[in-house]
Amino acid sequence: MTHSILFWILATCLLVTALPAEAQQPGKVPRMGFLSPFSPSATAIWLQAFRQGLHDLGWVEGKNISVEYRYAEGRNDRLPDLAADLVRLKVDIIVTAVTPDALAAKNATRTIPIVMAAAGDPVASGLVDSLARPGGNITGLSQMNPDLAGKRLELLKEIVPKLSRVAVLWNPQDQMSTISWNELQPPARSLGVQLHSVEIRSSSDFAKAFEDATRARVGAVAIMPAPVFVTDLNRIADLAAKSRLPSIFHVKEFVDSGGLVAYGTDRSELFRRAATYVDKILKGAKPGDLPVEQPTKFEFVINLKTAKQIGLTIPPNVLARADKIIK
């Protein structure tokens, strides 16, 4: 009898130990860390979608979940220290925006679950083992689609039919920017468009980049994905307009800031979907068992005010395909 009682006591202890943290401490409010290479203003609209996703699943910031925010303000070199800070705080889960911050978080911890909201190529970057079985302590969503860079170039060619030379602004130190630059080569050859490489490593390079593009007598500017651009969309859009060069980027916020055209994944939707991963993990799911999602929704946005400002007429067939037009 004594042995039976002892057995059940031990079994109960083991069961309690195996339960997720939320079940162990019903009164505990989970603490989430949010890590971003961008500025708070650049991330605001995506965070709004993320919070809405959490709210739809019953999580309300300040009520049953708390959040620690860390922003690198466009300086990727700050990410390791910011990630380490979240680990020191012993947060229950870390949510990251794109690839550099996800890598910093993964390097900082192998135990705290990490959810990436809009990473580039998570397999090539070493974030996960595979999309179907991420393994380790990280999962989430990828914004990569190998056709996007080429489609942006095709759109520029439709908007400027005589286009023969395009300045490409990209950051060789950023993985997704480099991948996008490489993906541009085949469609450029097919379209008969010459690419003029303009490397950007910090925001201090912006003005010089557009001076370079103007001297090179390009007909348009294509901006590759990179935190350095997203953090200062207003300035990029302003420089493009002053140079009277048609420009295209991958996030709609660029067009909202005065850029001409944007085509890419709906990041707000990705961030909203990231909330489902947070919900599952806080309820006991293992990140390594949750498949990485790929984008299914894309946006094409045009700013007609900017088109008028630079003296450009957008063809009707292009306007007809736009998801949103700013007039």
C-alpha positions in Angstrom: 0.0 0.0 0.0 2.8 2.4 0.9 4.6 1.6 -2.3 1.4 2.4 -4.3 0.9 5.7 -2.6 4.6 6.6 -3.2 4.2 5.6 -6.8 1.2 7.9 -7.4 2.9 10.8 -5.6 6.0 10.4 -7.8 3.8 10.1 -11.0 1.8 13.2 -10.0 5.1 15.2 -9.5 6.4 14.1 -12.9 3.1 15.1 -14.6 3.2 18.5 -13.0 6.8 19.0 -14.1 5.9 18.1 -17.7 3.1 20.6 -17.9 3.7 23.9 -19.7 4.7 26.9 -17.6 1.2 28.4 -17.9 -0.3 25.3 -16.4 2.3 25.2 -13.6 1.5 28.7 -12.5 -2.1 29.6 -13.3 -1.8 33.1 -11.8 1.4 34.0 -13.7 1.2 36.6 -16.5 3.4 35.4 -19.5 6.1 37.9 -20.3 6.9 38.3 -24.0 9.9 40.0 -25.5 9.6 41.9 -28.9 12.8 42.4 -30.8 13.0 44.5 -33.9 15.8 46.0 -36.1 13.5 48.9 -37.0 12.3 51.9 -35.1 9.1 52.0 -33.1 7.4 54.2 -35.8 8.5 51.9 -38.6 7.1 48.9 -36.8 3.9 50.5 -35.4 1.4 49.4 -38.1 2.6 45.8 -38.0 2.5 45.7 -34.2 -1.1 46.9 -34.4 -2.0 43.9 -36.5 0.0 41.6 -34.1 -1.9 43.0 -31.1 -5.2 42.5 -32.9 -4.2 38.9 -33.6 -3.4 38.4 -29.9 -6.6 40.0 -28.9 -8.7 37.8 -31.2 -7.1 34.8 -29.3 -7.9 36.2 -25.9 -4.5 37.8 -25.1 -4.6 41.5 -24.0 -1.4 43.4 -23.3 -1.3 44.7 -19.8 -4.0 42.3 -18.7 -3.0 38.7 -19.2 0.3 39.2 -21.1 3.1 41.7 -20.7 5.6 42.8 -23.4 9.2 44.1 -23.3 10.0 46.0 -26.4 13.6 46.4 -27.8 14.3 48.3 -31.1 17.7 48.5 -32.9 16.7 51.7 -34.8 18.2 50.4 -38.1 21.5 49.4 -36.4 21.8 45.6 -36.7 25.0 45.7 -34.6 22.8 46.5 -31.5 20.7 43.4 -31.9 22.9 40.9 -30.0 22.9 43.1 -26.9 19.2 43.7 -27.1 18.5 40.0 -27.5 20.7 39.2 -24.6 18.8 41.7 -22.5 15.5 39.9 -23.2 17.1 36.6 -22.2 18.4 38.2 -18.9 14.8 39.3 -18.2 13.8 35.6 -18.5 10.9 36.3 -20.9 8.7 33.4 -21.7 8.8 33.9 -25.5 10.5 36.2 -28.0 8.8 37.6 -31.1 11.1 38.9 -33.9 10.3 41.0 -37.0 12.7 39.8 -39.7 15.9 37.8 -40.2 18.7 39.8 -38.5 16.7 40.0 -35.2 15.6 36.4 -35.4 19.3 35.3 -35.8 20.3 37.5 -32.8 17.6 35.9 -30.7 18.5 32.4 -31.7 22.2 33.1 -30.9 21.2 34.4 -27.5 19.1 31.5 -26.4 18.4 27.8 -27.3 15.6 27.4 -24.7 13.3 30.4 -24.9 10.7 29.9 -27.7 11.1 32.4 -30.6 8.5 33.4 -33.1 9.6 35.1 -36.3 6.9 37.3 -37.9 8.4 38.0 -41.3 11.8 36.4 -41.7 13.5 36.2 -45.1 14.7 32.7 -46.0 14.7 30.9 -42.6 16.3 27.7 -44.0 19.2 29.4 -45.9 19.9 31.7 -42.9 20.1 28.7 -40.6 17.2 29.7 -38.4 15.3 26.4 -39.0 16.1 22.9 -40.2 13.2 23.0 -42.6 9.9 24.7 -43.2 7.9 21.6 -42.3 9.9 20.7 -39.2 11.8 23.8 -37.9 13.4 21.9 -35.0 15.0 23.8 -32.1 13.3 26.7 -30.4 12.2 28.8 -33.3 9.3 28.9 -35.8 6.9 31.4 -37.4 6.5 33.0 -40.8 8.6 33.7 -43.8 8.0 36.6 -46.2 10.2 35.1 -48.9 9.0 34.4 -52.4 11.6 33.8 -55.1 9.4 35.6 -57.8 8.8 38.9 -56.0 12.0 40.7 -57.0 11.5 39.9 -60.6 7.8 40.9 -60.5 8.8 44.3 -59.1 11.2 44.8 -62.1 8.4 43.7 -64.5 6.1 46.3 -62.9 8.7 49.1 -63.3 9.1 48.0 -67.0 5.3 48.3 -67.5 5.2 51.7 -65.8 8.1 53.0 -67.8 8.0 51.0 -71.1 11.2 52.4 -72.4 13.1 51.5 -69.2 16.6 50.2 -70.0 18.6 50.9 -66.9 17.6 50.6 -63.2 19.5 51.6 -60.1 19.2 48.8 -57.5 19.7 50.0 -53.9 20.7 47.0 -51.7 22.7 46.2 -48.5 25.3 43.5 -49.2 25.5 42.9 -45.4 21.8 41.9 -45.2 20.8 38.4 -46.3 17.4 39.1 -47.7 18.7 42.1 -49.6 21.5 40.0 -51.1 19.1 37.2 -52.1 16.7 39.8 -53.7 19.7 41.3 -55.6 20.7 37.9 -56.9 17.1 37.0 -57.9 16.9 40.2 -60.0 19.6 39.0 -62.5 17.6 36.5 -64.6 14.5 38.7 -65.1 16.7 41.7 -65.8 18.3 39.8 -68.7 14.9 38.6 -69.9 13.5 42.2 -69.9 16.6 43.7 -71.4 17.2 45.9 -68.4 20.7 46.8 -67.2 21.1 46.8 -63.4 23.2 49.5 -61.8 24.3 48.3 -58.3 24.2 50.9 -55.5 25.4 49.5 -52.2 23.9 50.9 -49.0 25.2 50.1 -45.5 23.7 52.9 -43.5 21.3 55.8 -43.8 24.2 58.1 -44.3 24.6 56.6 -47.8 21.1 57.5 -49.0 21.8 61.0 -50.5 25.0 59.8 -52.2 23.1 56.8 -53.6 20.5 58.9 -55.4 23.3 61.2 -56.7 25.0 58.1 -58.1 21.7 56.9 -59.6 21.2 60.3 -61.3 24.7 60.4 -62.7 24.3 56.9 -64.0 21.3 58.1 -66.0 19.0 55.3 -64.8 15.3 55.4 -65.6 14.1 54.1 -62.2 15.1 52.8 -58.8 14.4 49.4 -57.2 15.0 49.2 -53.5 15.8 45.8 -52.1 14.5 44.7 -48.7 16.7 45.7 -45.7 16.1 47.2 -42.3 18.2 50.2 -43.1 15.6 51.2 -45.7 12.4 50.4 -43.7 13.6 52.5 -40.8 13.7 55.7 -42.9 11.0 55.3 -45.6 10.1 59.0 -45.6 13.7 60.0 -46.5 14.0 57.4 -49.2 10.7 58.4 -50.8 11.6 62.1 -50.6 15.0 61.5 -52.3 13.4 59.4 -55.0 10.8 62.1 -55.7 13.4 64.9 -55.8 15.4 62.9 -58.2 12.2 62.5 -60.3 12.9 58.8 -60.5 10.1 56.2 -60.4 10.8 53.9 -57.4 9.5 50.6 -56.1 9.9 48.9 -52.8 8.5 45.8 -51.1 6.2 47.2 -48.3 3.1 49.4 -48.8 4.3 51.8 -46.0 6.8 53.1 -48.6 4.0 54.3 -50.8 2.2 55.7 -47.7 5.4 57.7 -47.1 5.4 59.1 -50.6 7.1 56.4 -52.6 5.7 55.6 -56.1 5.0 51.9 -56.0 5.1 48.9 -53.7 4.6 45.2 -54.3 5.2 42.5 -51.8 3.9 40.4 -49.0 1.2 41.9 -46.7 3.4 42.3 -43.5 0.4 43.2 -41.4 -1.1 39.9 -42.2 2.1 38.1 -41.4 2.3 39.8 -38.0 -1.3 39.0 -37.3 -0.7 35.4 -38.1 2.4 35.4 -35.8 0.0 35.8 -32.9 -1.4 32.3 -33.5 2.1 30.9 -32.9 2.5 32.8 -29.7 -0.9 31.5 -28.6 0.0 27.9 -29.4 3.4 28.0 -27.7 2.1 29.7 -24.5 -0.4 26.9 -24.4 2.3 24.3 -24.5 3.2 23.6 -28.1 6.9 23.2 -29.0 8.2 25.7 -31.6 10.2 23.0 -33.4 7.0 21.1 -34.1 5.1 24.0 -35.7 5.7 24.4 -39.5 6.9 27.7 -40.8 4.2 29.5 -42.9 5.0 31.1 -46.2 3.2 34.2 -47.6 -0.1 33.8 -49.5 -1.3 37.4 -49.6 0.5 40.1 -51.7 -0.2 43.8 -52.1 0.3 46.2 -55.1 0.0 49.8 -54.1 0.4 53.0 -56.3 0.8 56.6 -55.2 -0.7 58.8 -58.0 0.2 62.0 -56.1 3.9 61.0 -56.4 3.4 60.0 -60.1 2.0 63.5 -60.8 4.9 65.1 -58.9 7.6 63.4 -61.0 5.6 63.9 -64.2 4.8 60.2 -64.8 1.6 58.7 -66.2 0.7 55.3 -64.9 -0.8 53.1 -67.7 -4.5 52.2 -67.1 -3.8 48.4 -67.3 -1.3 48.8 -64.4 -3.7 50.9 -62.3 -6.5 48.3 -62.9 -4.4 45.7 -61.1 -3.6 47.8 -58.0 -5.0 46.8 -54.6 -4.8 50.4 -53.4 -4.3 53.7 -55.1 -3.4 56.9 -53.2 -4.8 59.9 -55.0 
